Amino acid sequence: MRYERREALKRIGAGLAGGVLVAGGIAGARAAGRPPSVPGRGQGFLWGVAGAAYQTEGGNVASDLWVMEHTKPSIFKDPSGDAVDSYHRVFDDIALTASLGFNTYRFSIEWSRIEPERGQVSRAALAYYRRVLEAIRAHGMLPMVTFVHFTSPRWFAAAGGFETREGIAPYVDYCRLLTRELGDLIGMATTFNEPNLGALLAWSPAIRPLRPLIAGARQLAAKAIGAEQFAPPMLGSAQVQQPIMIEAHDEACAAVRAESGGRIPIGVTLALNEERGDPRNIARKHSTAMLPWLQADGDWVGVQNYTWTEVGEDTDLPLPADVEMTQMGYPYAPESLAAVVRTVAAHWNKPIYVTENGVSSEDDSRRVAFIDRALEGLAGCLRDGIDLRGYVHWSLLDNWEWVHGFGPRFGLVAVDRSTFARTPKPSAAHLGRIARAGWAARGIAR
């Protein structure tokens, strides 16, 4: 499927499929100079797919993780390399997403492309991402943009990243720049993807023995680029980073609102497991890994759930032997999504979106079953009046999965590792049909 940019640009002003962008909605609000409501209420539910720049684009050579991938020994199973070559194929990916029936496309902008050196802004990179946003709009979809999806420029990590408050200003400047240059096309914005992940993983007994390995990898990366330190956000100290990142998030929210005139709904997405066990233990875990972010600024929050954990006094407990496991080594748990949405709703009185949910499996029939069971749980949330406004599936493509390399298969669409050819799986058509039909097909008015 070939994306023809010139033809698509003729449709830039078209409304979003399913009534997401309509006259009097976001486009009308911008034309009138007034801030819009957060998408999804009275405008149509958001049905989408997600991806991240570093996992899909390939060739992000100025990024912090590119340095760490190429130190020896490496903590990454495979180097990202060309990833799935989305940098050159993104317009086809956007067209495919729209053809499947989705009305929302979530992606991230790679900071290291925009600002490969501190203060050196790439006009070519800004122009590239503008074309991406134009294509999403032209295909009738809402662009949901993540400003930082785990990665940062190598110069930022070498300067201490978010392990120092000096990291706040360059990050906020970056968010302000994106808003000024691209904000007219951004539908919704996310400051960070899963900035609470480190606090969540701090409870995992599996991560604790790896800390010396991660510390060693950071030292090797610093040495490789002649720096005194190396603090990539993805592998930084959660205890040190989290309060600094919350401050950075709050300042970025203010900057985005000021630069856009309040037109861009700004939020954050959180990694959240369904926590099971003694309520006192669950409360302790939530106090470190969830509540600090739900008490931060934001017009909306994104829920990202894949599984459940059993919580002990200060650590997650071993799993039962008879649990079905995914390729990622955690329980297959579609029902956990609704449980997490309900937990967030109990602490949050603003709009909620599911911004990631999915399963890593070679068996696509298990993905179809996962989708159906997860959405059945969300239907119950909607019937109970929870202000849930969107479901974005992870992921569109089988892509590079961080330290796990290319092994796990999360995609609705398979990617040939030699040719990069895309082949939609049955789950892609299945979720696309659900998206086209919407909640009305289940007797729910949304």
C-alpha positions in Angstrom: 0.0 0.0 0.0 1.6 3.3 -1.1 0.9 6.6 0.6 0.7 9.4 -1.8 1.4 12.6 0.2 0.2 15.1 -2.4 -3.2 13.5 -2.7 -3.5 13.0 1.1 -2.7 16.6 1.8 -5.8 17.7 -0.1 -7.8 16.1 2.8 -5.9 17.8 5.7 -9.0 19.6 6.8 -11.2 16.4 6.7 -12.9 15.3 10.0 -11.8 12.3 11.9 -13.5 9.0 11.3 -16.1 8.1 13.9 -16.7 11.7 14.8 -13.5 12.4 16.7 -12.7 15.6 14.9 -15.8 17.4 13.8 -16.9 20.9 13.1 -17.2 22.5 16.5 -14.8 19.9 18.0 -11.0 20.3 18.2 -10.8 22.0 14.7 -13.6 24.3 15.5 -12.2 25.3 18.9 -8.8 26.1 17.3 -10.5 28.2 14.6 -12.4 30.1 17.3 -9.3 30.6 19.5 -10.8 28.7 22.5 -9.5 25.6 24.1 -11.2 22.3 23.2 -12.5 19.7 25.5 -10.4 16.6 25.9 -11.2 14.2 23.0 -13.6 11.4 23.5 -16.7 12.8 25.2 -19.5 13.7 22.8 -17.0 13.4 19.9 -16.6 9.7 19.6 -14.4 7.1 21.4 -10.8 7.0 20.4 -9.8 3.6 18.9 -6.1 3.4 18.0 -2.8 1.7 17.8 0.6 2.7 19.2 4.3 2.7 18.5 7.4 4.4 19.7 10.1 6.1 17.6 13.1 4.2 19.0 11.4 0.9 18.7 10.3 1.4 15.1 12.2 4.1 13.2 15.7 2.6 13.3 19.0 4.6 13.1 18.5 6.8 16.1 22.3 7.1 16.4 22.2 10.3 18.6 20.1 8.6 21.3 21.3 7.5 24.8 20.3 3.8 24.2 22.2 3.7 20.9 25.3 4.2 23.0 24.3 1.5 25.5 23.4 -1.0 22.7 26.9 -0.8 21.3 29.0 -1.2 24.5 30.4 -4.6 25.3 29.0 -6.5 27.0 25.5 -5.1 26.2 22.4 -5.6 28.3 20.4 -5.6 25.1 19.7 -8.9 23.4 19.8 -7.4 19.9 20.8 -3.9 18.7 17.9 -1.9 17.4 19.7 -1.2 14.1 17.1 -0.4 11.4 14.4 -1.5 13.8 11.4 -2.0 11.5 12.4 0.9 9.2 9.4 3.0 10.1 11.4 6.2 9.5 11.1 5.5 5.8 7.8 3.6 5.9 5.7 5.6 8.3 3.4 7.0 5.7 2.5 3.5 4.6 2.0 2.5 8.2 -0.3 5.4 8.8 -2.3 4.6 5.7 -2.6 0.9 6.8 -3.8 2.0 10.2 -6.5 4.1 8.8 -7.6 1.4 6.3 -8.0 -1.1 9.2 -10.6 1.2 10.8 -8.8 3.1 13.5 -9.3 6.8 14.3 -6.2 7.4 16.5 -2.5 7.0 15.9 -0.2 7.2 18.8 3.5 7.7 18.1 6.5 9.4 19.7 8.9 12.0 18.5 12.6 11.2 19.0 14.2 14.0 20.9 17.7 13.0 19.7 16.6 13.7 16.1 15.2 17.1 17.0 18.1 18.2 19.1 21.1 16.0 18.4 23.3 18.4 20.4 22.2 20.8 23.1 20.7 23.9 21.5 21.3 22.5 17.9 17.8 22.1 16.5 17.3 20.1 13.3 14.9 21.9 11.0 14.9 18.8 8.8 13.7 16.6 11.7 11.0 19.1 12.6 9.8 19.1 8.9 9.8 15.3 8.9 7.6 15.0 12.0 5.3 17.7 10.6 4.8 15.5 7.5 4.0 12.6 9.8 1.4 14.7 11.6 0.0 15.9 8.3 -0.4 12.4 7.1 -2.2 11.2 10.2 -4.6 14.2 9.9 -5.0 13.6 6.2 -6.1 10.0 6.9 -8.7 11.1 9.3 -7.0 10.1 12.5 -6.2 12.0 15.7 -2.4 12.3 16.4 -1.6 11.3 20.0 2.0 12.4 20.4 4.5 11.3 23.1 7.3 13.8 23.6 9.6 11.3 25.4 9.1 7.5 25.0 12.0 6.3 27.3 14.9 7.7 25.2 16.8 11.0 25.3 19.7 12.5 23.4 23.1 11.1 24.5 24.2 14.6 25.5 21.3 14.7 28.0 22.2 11.4 29.6 25.9 12.5 29.7 24.8 15.7 31.6 23.0 13.6 34.3 19.6 13.3 32.6 16.7 13.4 35.2 19.0 12.4 38.0 19.7 16.1 38.4 17.3 19.1 38.4 19.5 20.7 35.7 17.8 18.2 33.4 14.4 19.9 33.8 15.1 23.1 31.7 16.4 21.4 28.5 13.5 19.0 28.6 10.9 21.8 29.1 12.6 23.8 26.3 12.2 20.7 24.0 8.5 20.4 24.8 8.0 24.1 24.2 9.8 23.8 20.9 7.6 20.9 19.7 4.5 22.8 20.7 5.5 26.0 18.9 6.6 24.2 15.7 4.1 21.3 15.5 1.3 22.1 18.0 -1.2 23.2 15.3 -1.3 19.5 14.2 -1.0 17.7 17.6 -4.3 16.3 18.8 -3.2 15.2 22.3 0.3 15.2 23.9 2.0 13.0 26.5 5.0 14.4 28.4 6.5 11.0 29.2 5.8 7.4 28.5 5.6 5.3 31.7 7.9 7.6 33.9 6.8 5.5 36.9 8.1 2.2 35.4 11.3 2.3 37.5 9.3 2.7 40.7 7.0 -0.2 39.6 10.0 -2.4 38.7 11.6 -1.6 42.1 9.1 -4.1 43.6 10.2 -6.9 41.2 12.6 -9.4 42.7 13.8 -10.2 39.2 15.2 -6.6 38.7 17.2 -6.4 41.9 20.1 -8.7 40.9 20.3 -6.8 37.6 21.1 -3.4 39.2 24.9 -4.0 39.3 24.7 -5.0 35.6 22.8 -1.8 34.7 25.2 0.3 36.7 28.1 -1.3 34.9 26.5 -0.7 31.5 26.0 2.9 32.4 29.7 3.3 33.3 30.7 1.6 30.0 28.5 4.1 28.1 30.0 7.1 29.9 33.5 5.8 29.1 32.5 5.2 25.4 31.6 8.9 24.9 34.2 10.4 27.2 31.7 11.5 29.8 31.9 11.4 33.6 28.4 10.0 33.9 25.6 8.5 31.9 22.0 8.6 33.1 19.5 7.5 30.5 15.9 8.0 31.7 15.0 4.4 31.0 17.8 3.0 33.2 18.2 5.8 35.7 17.7 5.6 39.5 13.9 5.6 40.0 14.3 6.9 43.6 16.3 9.9 42.4 14.5 10.5 39.0 10.8 10.3 39.9 10.5 13.6 41.9 12.6 15.4 39.3 10.5 14.0 36.4 7.3 15.0 38.2 8.6 18.5 38.4 9.6 18.4 34.8 6.2 17.1 33.8 4.4 19.8 35.7 6.6 22.5 34.1 6.2 20.9 30.6 2.4 20.9 31.0 2.5 24.6 31.8 4.8 25.3 28.9 2.6 23.4 26.4 -0.5 25.2 27.6 1.1 28.6 27.4 2.6 27.9 23.9 -0.6 26.4 22.5 -3.1 28.8 24.2 -4.4 25.7 26.0 -5.5 24.0 22.8 -3.5 20.8 23.3 -4.7 18.4 26.0 -1.6 17.3 27.9 -1.2 14.3 30.1 1.1 11.4 31.1 0.9 7.6 30.5 1.6 5.2 33.4 2.7 1.6 33.6 0.2 -0.1 35.9 -0.2 -3.7 36.9 -3.3 -5.1 38.5 -2.0 -5.5 42.1 -3.3 -8.4 44.1 -2.8 -9.4 47.7 -3.0 -7.7 51.1 -4.6 -4.2 50.7 -2.0 -2.7 53.0 0.8 -4.0 50.7 -1.0 -2.8 47.6 -1.4 0.7 49.2 2.3 0.9 49.9 3.1 0.0 46.3 0.6 2.5 44.9 2.1 5.2 47.1 5.4 4.9 45.3 4.5 3.7 41.8 1.1 5.4 41.0 -0.2 8.0 43.3 2.7 10.6 42.9 1.8 10.8 39.3 -2.0 10.9 39.7 -1.3 13.9 42.1 0.7 15.7 39.4 -0.6 18.1 36.7 -2.5 16.9 33.6 -5.7 17.1 31.6 -5.9 13.3 31.2 -4.0 10.2 32.2 -3.1 7.2 30.1 -3.4 3.7 31.5 -0.9 1.1 30.2 -1.5 -2.4 31.5 -0.4 -5.9 30.5 -0.5 -8.1 33.5 -1.0 -8.6 37.3 1.3 -9.1 40.2 0.9 -10.5 43.7 2.3 -8.0 46.2 4.2 -8.7 49.4 5.3 -6.3 52.1 8.1 -4.8 50.0 8.4 -7.0 46.9 6.3 -8.8 44.4 5.7 -12.4 45.2 6.6 -15.5 43.0 4.0 -16.5 40.5 2.0 -19.7 40.7 3.3 -22.6 38.5 0.0 -23.0 36.6 -0.3 -19.5 35.2 -0.3 -19.0 31.4 2.7 -16.9 30.5 3.4 -14.5 27.6 6.6 -14.2 25.7 7.6 -11.4 28.1 7.5 -13.8 31.1 4.5 -12.4 32.9 0.9 -13.7 33.2 -1.5 -13.5 30.3 -4.1 -11.3 31.9 -6.6 -9.4 29.7 -9.0 -8.9 32.6 -6.4 -6.9 34.5 -7.0 -3.9 32.3 -10.5 -3.2 33.7 -9.2 -3.7 37.2 -6.5 -1.1 36.7 -8.9 1.4 35.1 -11.2 1.1 38.1 -8.2 1.6 40.5 -7.2 4.8 38.6 -10.7 6.1 38.5 -10.9 5.8 42.3 -8.0 8.3 42.6 -8.5 10.5 39.5 -11.5 12.6 38.4 -10.3 13.5 34.9 -10.5 11.6 31.6 -8.8 8.2 31.4 -7.5 6.6 28.2 -6.0 3.2 27.7 -2.9 4.1 25.8 -1.3 0.7 25.8 -2.7 -2.8 26.2 -1.7 -6.0 24.4 0.0 -9.3 24.5 3.3 -10.7 23.3 2.5 -14.0 21.6 3.4 -16.0 18.4 -0.2 -17.3 18.5 -2.4 -14.6 17.1 -5.6 -16.4 18.3 -4.5 -15.7 21.8 -4.2 -12.0 20.8 -7.7 -12.0 19.5 -9.0 -13.6 22.7 -7.0 -11.1 24.8 -8.5 -8.2 22.9 -12.1 -9.5 23.4 -11.7 -10.2 27.1 -9.9 -6.9 27.7 -12.7 -4.9 25.9 -15.4 -6.8 27.7 -13.9 -5.5 31.0 -13.8 -2.0 29.6 -17.4 -2.2 28.6 -18.2 -2.8 32.2 -16.2 0.3 33.2 -18.2 2.4 30.7 -21.5 1.0 31.9 -20.5 2.0 35.5 -19.9 5.6 34.4 -16.1 5.7 34.4 -14.9 8.5 32.2 -12.9 6.3 29.8 -12.4 7.9 26.4 -10.1 5.7 24.4 -8.4 2.3 23.8 -5.1 2.3 22.0 -3.6 -1.1 21.4 0.1 -1.9 21.7 1.3 -2.3 19.1 0.7 -1.8 15.4 3.9 -3.6 14.5 6.0 -6.4 15.7 9.0 -4.2 16.7 12.2 -4.0 18.8 11.3 -4.6 22.4 14.1 -2.9 24.4 16.3 -5.3 26.3 14.4 -8.3 24.8 15.4 -7.4 21.3 13.2 -8.6 18.4 11.9 -11.7 20.1 8.5 -10.7 21.6 5.6 -10.3 19.2 3.2 -7.6 20.3 2.1 -6.5 16.8 -1.2 -6.6 15.0 1.0 -6.5 11.9 3.9 -8.8 11.3 7.2 -7.4 9.9 9.6 -9.4 7.7 13.0 -8.8 9.3 14.8 -8.9 5.9 12.5 -6.9 3.7 10.5 -5.0 6.3 7.3 -6.0 4.5 4.2 -5.6 6.6 1.6 -8.4 6.9 -1.6 -7.7 8.9 -2.5 -10.6 11.2 -6.2 -11.7 11.8 -6.1 -9.7 15.0 -5.6 -6.5 13.1 -8.8 -7.0 11.1 -10.6 -8.2 14.2 -9.8 -5.1 16.3 -10.4 -2.9 13.3 -13.9 -4.2 12.9 -14.6 -3.5 16.6 -13.2 0.0 16.2 -15.5 0.7 13.2 -18.6 -0.6 15.0 -17.7 1.2 18.2 -19.4 0.8 21.6 -22.8 1.2 20.1 -22.6 -2.4 18.8 -22.4 -3.4 22.5 -25.3 -1.2 23.5 -23.1 1.4 25.1 -23.6 5.1 24.2 -20.1 6.7 23.8 
